[in-house]
C-alpha cells in the first residue's frame, strides 16, 4: 500500500491524491487486474472507498482509492465542489494513471463506487470502454436526488425550479458573488429528519482512522 499523487489528465493544474493497495505477493514484473474505487459525495479515500480497496487487494487486485478533484487531499478550488461531470471524468483520469503502470493489465480494469461514487462509476463506464466491469454499493444518481428529492417525492415536471436555481448559481459564481454552499448531510445530528440521514451525519462527522501501511517484505512501487 502506498500514498501517491499524480496530475489529473483532464486538468493538469489539479493534483490527484490516492492510496494504492497491492495484492499479497505483489511483484513489479507481474501483470495484475486493477480496480478504481470512487468515494461517496463529500467523502474521502480513507473512508469506505479505502476499506473496499483494501478488501479488493486481498482478493488479488491492485485497487486504488482516490480523493475526487476539489475534495480531500486532491487539488482544485473552490473546495468541496461536487460536480457530477468532473467526478465522472475523475474515474477516467485515474484509469489514465493506471495505464501508465507496467504491472497493470490494461485489459482487466474495473471500477466500483459507493453511493454517489457508484452513480459516477456507472456513468463513466458508458463512454470509457477500458472499464471491463463495474460494481456499485448503495448506488445513487445524485442528479436525480437533487431534482426529485431524497425520497423521490418531487415529480420531474415540478423539478424545474431546482434546475433554474443551479443555472442562477453559475451566473452568481461567474460574477464574483460569494459562493453558496449546500451540505450533503445534516450539520447537526438533531437536524436529521430521519434515521437514514442521521446515519449520514454520523458517517461524515466521524473522524477517519489514520492509514497505517502494513509492514511489507516485498517492494511496492508508489
C-alpha positions in Angstrom: 0.0 0.0 0.0 1.3 3.5 -0.8 0.1 7.0 -0.9 0.5 8.6 -4.3 -0.2 11.8 -6.3 -0.5 12.4 -10.0 -1.7 15.1 -12.3 -5.3 14.9 -13.4 -5.2 14.2 -17.1 -8.4 16.3 -17.5 -6.9 19.3 -15.7 -3.1 19.4 -15.2 -3.4 22.1 -12.6 -5.1 19.6 -10.2 -3.0 17.0 -8.4 -5.0 13.9 -7.5 -4.3 12.2 -4.2 -4.8 8.5 -3.9 -3.9 5.4 -1.9 -3.0 2.3 -4.0 -3.3 -1.2 -2.5 -1.3 -4.1 -3.8 -2.2 -7.8 -3.6 -0.2 -10.2 -1.4 3.0 -11.3 -3.1 3.0 -8.3 -5.5 5.8 -8.2 -7.9 6.5 -5.3 -10.2 7.3 -7.7 -13.0 3.8 -9.2 -12.8 0.6 -8.2 -14.5 -2.5 -7.6 -12.3 -6.1 -6.7 -12.7 -6.9 -3.3 -11.3 -10.0 -1.6 -9.8 -10.7 2.2 -9.3 -12.8 2.8 -6.2 -14.8 6.1 -6.0 -16.0 7.5 -2.7 -19.4 8.9 -1.9 -20.3 12.6 -2.4 -18.3 14.6 0.0 -16.3 11.6 1.2 -12.6 10.9 1.2 -10.4 8.0 0.2 -9.7 6.9 3.8 -13.4 6.1 4.5 -15.5 3.4 2.7 -13.5 3.7 -0.6 -10.3 2.8 1.2 -12.0 -0.1 3.1 -13.3 -1.6 -0.2 -9.9 -1.0 -1.9 -8.1 -2.9 0.9 -10.5 -5.8 0.7 -10.2 -6.0 -3.1 -6.4 -6.1 -2.9 -6.8 -9.1 -0.5 -8.6 -10.8 -3.5 -5.7 -10.3 -5.8 -6.5 -6.9 -7.4 -4.5 -3.7 -7.5 -7.0 -1.3 -6.0 -6.8 2.5 -5.9 -9.0 4.7 -3.8 -8.7 8.4 -4.6 -9.9 11.8 -3.5 -12.1 13.5 -6.1 -11.0 16.8 -7.7 -11.7 19.7 -5.3 -12.1 17.3 -2.4 -9.9 15.7 0.3 -6.2 16.0 -0.4 -6.7 16.4 -4.1 -6.2 19.9 -5.6 -8.7 22.4 -7.1 -10.7 25.3 -6.0 -13.4 26.0 -4.8 -13.0 23.4 -2.2 -15.7 20.7 -1.7 -17.1 21.1 -5.2 -19.4 18.2 -6.1 -19.7 18.4 -9.9 -21.1 15.3 -11.5 -19.4 15.9 -14.8 -16.0 16.4 -13.2 -16.4 13.4 -10.8 -17.3 11.2 -13.8 -14.2 12.3 -15.6 -12.1 11.7 -12.5 -12.9 8.0 -12.8 -11.3 8.0 -16.3 -8.4 10.2 -15.1 -7.5 7.6 -12.5 -7.7 4.9 -15.2 -5.4 7.1 -17.3 -2.9 6.9 -14.5 -3.3 3.2 -14.1 -2.4 2.6 -17.7 1.0 4.1 -17.1 1.9 1.4 -14.6 3.6 -1.6 -16.3 2.2 -4.1 -13.8 -1.5 -3.2 -14.5 -3.2 -5.4 -17.1 -4.9 -2.9 -19.3 -7.4 -5.5 -20.5 -8.6 -6.1 -16.9 -9.5 -2.8 -15.4 -12.7 -2.4 -13.4 -14.4 0.3 -11.4 -16.6 0.4 -8.4 -18.2 3.2 -6.3 -20.1 3.8 -3.2 -23.3 6.0 -3.0 -22.8 8.9 -5.4 -19.5 7.4 -6.4 -21.4 4.4 -7.8 -23.5 6.7 -10.0 -20.4 8.4 -11.3 -18.8 5.0 -12.0 -21.8 3.7 -14.0 -21.8 7.0 -15.9 -18.1 6.8 -16.7 -18.5 3.2 -17.9 -21.0 4.3 -20.6 -18.2 6.0 -22.6 -14.9 4.7 -21.2 -14.7 1.2 -22.8 -11.5 0.5 -20.8 -13.8 -0.3 -17.9 -14.5 -4.0 -18.3 -16.6 -4.5 -15.2 -18.3 -2.3 -12.6 -19.5 -2.8 -9.0 -21.8 -0.5 -7.0 -22.7 -0.2 -3.3 -25.8 1.8 -2.4 -25.8 3.4 -5.8 -27.2 6.9 -6.0 -27.9 9.1 -9.1 -27.0 12.4 -7.4 -28.7 14.5 -10.2 -32.0 12.7 -9.7 -31.6 13.0 -5.9 -31.3 16.8 -6.2 -34.1 17.1 -8.8 -36.5 14.6 -7.3 -35.7 14.8 -3.6 -34.1 12.4 -1.2 -37.3 10.3 -1.0 -38.0 10.7 -4.7 -41.2 12.6 -3.9 -40.7 15.5 -6.3 -42.1 14.8 -9.8 -39.7 15.6 -12.6 -42.2 18.1 -14.1 -42.1 20.0 -10.8 -38.3 20.0 -10.6 -37.7 23.0 -12.9 -37.1 25.4 -10.0 -34.1 23.3 -8.9 -32.6 23.4 -12.3 -33.2 27.2 -12.6 -31.5 27.6 -9.2 -28.5 25.7 -10.4 -28.3 27.9 -13.6 -28.6 31.1 -11.5 -25.8 29.9 -9.2 -23.5 29.6 -12.1 -24.3 33.2 -13.1 -23.7 34.3 -9.5 -20.3 32.5 -9.3 -19.2 34.0 -12.7 -19.9 37.5 -11.4 -17.8 37.1 -8.3 -20.6 36.7 -5.7 -19.6 34.7 -2.7 -20.1 31.0 -3.4 -23.1 29.5 -1.7 -22.7 26.0 -0.2 -25.2 23.3 0.4 -24.4 20.5 2.9 -24.9 16.9 1.5 -25.7 15.7 5.0 -27.1 17.4 8.2 -24.5 19.5 10.0 -26.0 18.6 13.4 -27.4 15.2 14.5 -30.6 16.9 15.8 -31.2 18.3 12.3 -31.6 14.9 10.7 -35.2 14.4 9.6 -35.0 10.6 9.6 -32.7 7.7 10.7 -31.1 7.4 7.2 -29.9 11.0 7.3 -28.9 10.7 10.9 -26.6 7.9 9.9 -25.3 10.1 7.1 -24.5 12.7 9.8 -22.7 10.1 11.8 -20.7 8.9 8.8 -19.5 12.3 7.7 -18.8 13.6 11.2 -16.8 10.6 12.5 -13.0 11.2 12.0 -11.3 8.6 9.8 -8.7 6.5 11.5 -5.1 7.1 10.4 -3.9 5.0 7.5 -1.1 2.7 8.6 0.6 0.7 5.9 1.3 -2.9 6.7 5.0 -4.0 7.1 6.0 -5.3 3.7 8.5 -7.9 2.8 8.1 -7.0 -0.9 8.9 -3.9 -2.9 5.8 -1.9 -3.7 6.1 0.9 -6.3 4.3 4.1 -5.4 
